[in-house]
Amino acid sequence: MKTPPRQLAHNDAATGAMPDPQFFIMTFGCQMNEADSSLMASLLERAGWREADSSDAADLIILNTCSVRERPEHKVYSTLGELRAWKLSNPHALLAVAGCMAQRAGEEIRRRAPHVDIVLGTRWFHRIHELVDRVRSGDRPIVCLGMEGDPSTARRPDALGVAAAPLRAFVPIIRGCSNFCSYCIVPFVRGPEVSRPPDDIVREVKSLLQRGTREVTLLGQNVLAYGRDLADKPTFAGLLRTLDPIPDLWRIRFTTCHPRDVTSHLISAMAELPTVCEHIHLPIQAGEDKLLEDMRRGYTAAEYLAIVEQLRGRVPGLALTTDIMVGFPGETEEQFEESLRLYTRIEFDAAFTFAYSPRPGTEAEKRPDEIPRQTRLERLQRLIDLQNHITIARNGRGVGEEAEVLVDGPAARGDGLLAGRARNNKQVIFPGDPALAGSLLRVTLTEAHLWGFRSDPLSG
């Protein structure tokens, strides 16, 4: 990364004006991190900053980090090492580390990367503009960790910019997690569940729709836990019914869901509400009862299967995606093969697959029966091969069907092609005029691939 030395703000030689300082955010991890990055960007823009086209042009770089597995943390430290030269070349520029890794290892980050100016935990995103101003005034370094921040107010509509909104937007509705699965660090870095009031969510959705959004994805570490911490106990299914009739809202998606919290009310809402898409992401993690018990997941393989059967029975065309872990401590070859048999029976449309990674402070980290890394990787490859086969087969059954596609714009896969998403969240690419971006289009699915479909638009 080569950057010439320059001041944080300097007079424009032609006009004498002071240009707006620029920021650049690098986001690691999940959709909630993307939403948090969007929040920080909006707050900085309201404070007079503008988004840079690249990190090289930035006066402020923010790394919004993930701590769910080891690999994203290694990437962050590697990036911080690369940015050391950028910081030395630009002594007035600012460097911040935010998010889950910052919350977990804030002091270690400062020790290993003393050129970092701000370390910002998961409940402090809404103060990024204030902290940047403090650093620019000479108060550095700043480390804001702990759970004192209020996540329920961190995404209010008045914190959003007034520029055009994206066609698809993330709307966090609940932050934190109170499940404490034995392998998971999220409750430690995100804190307990805190829901936003329904009226606050409705205002944000309406604000986005007024600025061009047509599809919203409701976010939470477990969206189905929504409302349990609020005084009047609203439910997630009730929230879907509140949002469904809002004008100009074409589609509602949501993620992620804990299987234990799937209710008949949710299934009915998915079956009955026209805006709610036919897709659910339902992490299973393992397919054998002893493994699920050791993971503290709160359901059995049979109970998960019964939920799937209820969903598919009530929601025609449902796409089911999941998360699957291999190599959890103590996992035997027999348990792994039993899990594969269950996955074959369920037939997930897609799966995010990963090998177990010990996380500091979790219950599983203390177990003495860790699976050798090579065994974990071999099992992961077997799982990937199985899931790829299932995905191709399931997609193949869709060839010849019609689908409604929300058009994003030109596809990356070829000239003259457009890309979009069907209601079941599968990617579809097809020939068409770029002017169709942002519209709903009926297509016929003509070719099935691992990544989705090729199609032809329907005439008329």
Residue pairs with C-beta under 8 A, 6 or more apart in sequence:
1 55
1 56
1 82
1 83
1 85
1 86
2 56
3 56
3 86
3 89
3 90
4 89
5 89
5 90
5 91
6 90
6 92
7 92
8 21
8 59
8 90
8 92
8 93
8 94
8 136
9 18
9 19
9 21
9 59
10 18
10 19
11 17
11 18
12 18
12 19
20 48
20 49
20 50
21 48
21 49
21 50
21 59
21 60
22 49
22 50
22 51
22 52
22 57
22 58
22 59
22 60
23 41
23 44
23 49
23 50
23 51
23 52
23 58
23 59
23 60
23 61
23 62
24 51
24 52
24 54
24 55
24 57
24 58
24 60
24 61
24 62
25 37
25 40
25 41
25 51
25 61
25 62
25 64
26 55
26 61
26 62
26 63
26 64
26 79
27 33
27 34
27 37
27 64
28 63
28 64
28 65
28 66
28 72
28 75
28 76
28 99
28 101
29 64
29 65
29 66
29 68
29 72
29 99
29 100
30 66
30 68
31 170
31 217
31 219
31 255
32 170
32 172
32 175
32 219
32 220
32 221
33 64
33 65
33 66
33 99
33 100
34 170
35 155
35 170
35 171
35 172
35 219
36 64
36 98
36 99
36 122
36 125
36 172
37 62
37 64
38 170
39 125
39 126
39 154
39 155
39 159
40 62
40 64
40 98
40 125
40 128
41 51
41 161
42 159
42 160
42 161
43 126
43 128
43 129
43 159
44 60
44 128
44 129
44 132
45 51
45 161
45 163
46 129
46 159
46 161
47 129
47 132
47 133
49 60
49 129
52 58
52 59
55 61
55 83
55 86
56 86
58 93
59 90
59 92
59 93
59 94
60 93
60 94
60 95
60 96
60 132
61 83
61 86
61 93
61 94
61 95
61 96
62 96
62 97
62 98
62 128
63 76
63 79
63 80
63 95
63 96
63 97
63 98
63 99
64 98
64 99
65 72
65 73
65 76
65 97
65 98
65 99
65 100
65 101
65 102
66 72
66 73
66 99
66 100
66 101
67 73
67 99
67 100
67 101
67 103
67 104
67 105
67 185
67 189
67 359
68 100
68 184
68 185
68 186
68 359
69 354
69 357
69 359
70 357
70 358
71 357
72 101
73 101
73 105
76 97
76 101
77 112
77 113
80 95
80 97
80 109
80 112
80 113
80 115
80 116
81 113
83 95
83 115
84 113
84 115
86 93
87 93
87 95
87 115
88 115
94 117
94 118
94 132
94 135
94 136
95 115
95 116
95 117
95 118
96 116
96 117
96 118
96 119
96 120
96 128
96 131
96 132
97 106
97 109
97 113
97 116
97 118
97 119
97 120
98 118
98 119
98 120
98 121
98 124
98 125
98 128
99 120
99 121
99 122
100 122
100 185
100 186
100 189
100 190
101 109
101 189
102 109
102 119
102 120
102 121
102 122
102 145
103 121
103 122
103 145
103 189
103 190
104 185
104 188
104 189
104 360
106 119
106 121
106 143
106 145
107 143
109 116
109 119
110 116
110 119
110 141
110 143
116 141
117 135
117 140
117 141
117 142
118 131
118 132
118 135
118 140
118 141
118 142
118 143
118 144
119 141
119 142
119 143
119 144
119 145
120 127
120 128
120 131
120 144
121 144
121 145
121 146
121 147
121 149
121 189
122 151
122 175
122 189
122 190
122 191
123 146
123 147
123 148
123 149
123 150
123 151
123 154
123 175
123 191
124 131
124 144
124 145
124 149
125 149
125 154
126 149
126 153
126 154
126 155
126 159
127 144
127 149
131 142
131 144
134 140
134 142
135 141
135 142
147 191
150 194
151 175
151 176
151 191
151 194
152 175
152 194
152 195
152 196
152 197
152 200
154 172
154 175
155 171
155 172
155 196
155 204
156 200
156 203
156 204
157 200
157 203
157 204
157 207
160 204
160 207
160 208
162 211
163 211
164 211
164 212
165 207
165 208
165 211
165 212
165 213
166 212
166 213
167 212
167 213
167 214
167 215
167 406
167 408
167 437
167 438
168 213
168 214
168 215
168 216
168 217
168 406
168 408
169 208
169 213
169 215
169 216
169 217
170 216
170 217
170 219
171 201
171 204
171 205
171 208
171 216
171 217
171 218
171 219
172 196
172 218
172 219
172 220
173 195
173 196
173 201
173 218
173 219
173 220
173 223
173 226
173 239
174 193
174 194
174 195
174 196
174 220
174 221
174 222
174 223
174 225
174 226
174 227
175 190
175 191
175 193
175 194
175 220
175 221
176 187
176 190
176 191
176 192
176 193
176 194
176 221
177 184
177 186
177 187
177 190
177 192
177 193
177 221
177 222
177 225
178 187
178 192
178 193
178 225
179 187
179 222
179 258
179 296
179 298
180 187
180 296
180 363
181 285
181 295
181 296
181 297
182 294
182 295
182 296
182 362
182 363
182 364
183 295
183 325
183 328
183 356
183 359
183 362
183 363
183 364
184 359
184 362
185 359
185 360
185 361
185 362
186 221
188 361
188 362
190 221
192 229
193 221
193 222
193 225
193 228
193 229
194 229
195 225
195 226
195 227
195 228
195 229
195 230
195 234
197 230
198 227
198 234
198 238
198 239
198 242
201 218
201 239
201 243
202 242
202 243
202 246
205 216
205 243
205 246
205 249
206 246
208 216
209 246
209 247
209 248
209 249
212 438
214 248
214 249
214 250
214 251
214 406
214 438
215 250
215 251
215 252
215 253
215 406
216 243
216 249
216 251
216 252
216 253
217 252
217 253
217 254
217 255
218 239
218 252
218 253
218 254
218 255
219 254
219 255
220 226
220 256
221 256
222 256
222 257
222 258
222 261
223 236
223 254
223 255
223 256
223 257
224 236
224 257
224 258
224 261
224 262
224 263
224 266
225 236
225 258
225 261
226 234
226 235
226 236
226 239
227 233
227 234
227 235
227 236
227 238
227 239
235 263
235 265
236 254
236 266
237 263
237 265
237 266
237 268
237 269
238 265
240 252
240 254
240 266
240 269
240 270
240 273
240 276
241 269
241 273
243 249
243 252
243 275
244 252
244 273
244 274
244 275
244 276
249 275
250 275
250 406
250 440
251 275
251 277
251 406
251 423
252 273
252 275
252 276
252 277
253 277
253 279
253 425
254 280
255 281
256 281
256 283
256 323
257 280
257 281
257 282
257 283
258 283
258 298
259 282
259 283
259 284
259 297
259 299
259 303
259 304
259 307
260 297
260 298
260 299
262 282
262 307
262 310
262 311
264 310
267 310
267 311
267 314
267 315
268 314
269 276
270 276
270 278
270 280
270 311
270 314
270 315
270 318
271 314
271 315
277 423
277 424
277 425
278 315
278 316
278 317
278 318
278 319
278 423
278 424
279 318
279 319
279 320
279 321
279 423
279 424
279 425
280 311
280 318
280 319
280 320
280 321
281 321
281 322
281 323
282 304
282 307
282 308
282 320
282 321
282 322
283 322
283 323
283 324
284 304
284 322
284 323
284 324
284 343
284 346
285 292
285 295
285 297
285 323
285 324
285 325
286 292
286 295
286 297
286 324
286 325
286 328
286 331
286 335
286 339
287 301
287 324
287 338
287 339
287 340
287 341
287 342
287 343
288 301
288 335
288 336
288 338
288 339
288 342
289 300
289 301
290 335
291 328
291 330
291 331
291 335
291 339
292 299
292 300
292 301
294 328
294 329
294 330
294 364
295 325
295 328
295 364
296 363
299 307
301 342
305 342
305 345
305 346
308 320
308 346
311 318
311 320
312 318
312 320
317 423
317 424
318 424
319 349
319 350
319 424
319 425
319 426
320 346
320 348
320 349
321 348
321 349
321 350
321 351
321 352
321 425
322 348
322 350
322 351
322 352
323 351
323 352
323 353
323 354
324 339
324 343
324 351
324 352
324 353
324 354
324 383
324 387
325 353
325 354
325 355
325 356
326 336
326 353
326 354
326 355
326 356
326 376
326 379
326 380
326 383
327 355
327 356
327 371
327 375
327 376
327 379
327 380
328 356
328 364
328 371
329 356
329 364
329 367
329 368
329 369
329 370
329 371
330 367
330 369
330 371
331 356
331 371
331 379
336 379
340 382
340 383
340 386
343 351
343 383
343 386
343 387
343 390
344 386
344 390
347 390
347 393
347 394
348 387
348 390
348 391
349 391
349 394
349 395
349 424
349 426
350 387
350 391
351 383
351 387
353 380
353 383
353 384
353 387
354 380
355 373
355 376
355 377
355 379
355 380
356 364
356 371
356 376
358 364
358 365
358 370
359 365
388 450
391 450
392 448
392 449
392 450
395 426
395 448
395 449
395 450
395 452
395 453
396 448
398 426
398 445
398 448
398 453
399 445
399 446
399 447
399 448
399 453
400 444
400 445
400 446
401 444
401 445
402 442
402 443
402 444
402 445
402 458
403 422
403 423
403 424
403 428
403 442
403 443
403 444
403 445
403 453
403 455
404 422
404 423
404 440
404 441
404 442
405 420
405 421
405 422
405 428
405 430
405 440
405 441
405 442
405 443
405 455
406 420
406 421
406 439
406 440
407 418
407 419
407 420
407 432
407 436
407 437
407 438
407 439
407 440
407 441
408 418
408 419
408 420
408 421
408 437
409 418
409 419
409 434
409 437
409 438
410 417
410 418
410 419
410 434
410 437
411 417
411 418
411 419
411 429
412 419
413 419
413 429
414 429
416 431
417 429
417 430
417 431
417 432
418 429
418 430
418 431
418 432
418 433
418 434
418 436
418 437
419 427
419 428
419 429
420 427
420 428
420 429
420 441
421 427
421 428
422 428
422 453
426 452
426 453
427 451
427 452
427 453
428 443
428 445
428 452
428 453
428 454
428 455
429 452
429 453
429 454
429 455
430 443
430 454
430 455
430 456
430 457
431 456
431 457
432 441
432 457
441 457
441 458
442 457
442 458
443 455
443 456
443 457
443 458
444 455
444 456
444 458
445 453
445 454
445 455
446 453
446 454
446 455
446 456
447 453
447 454
447 455
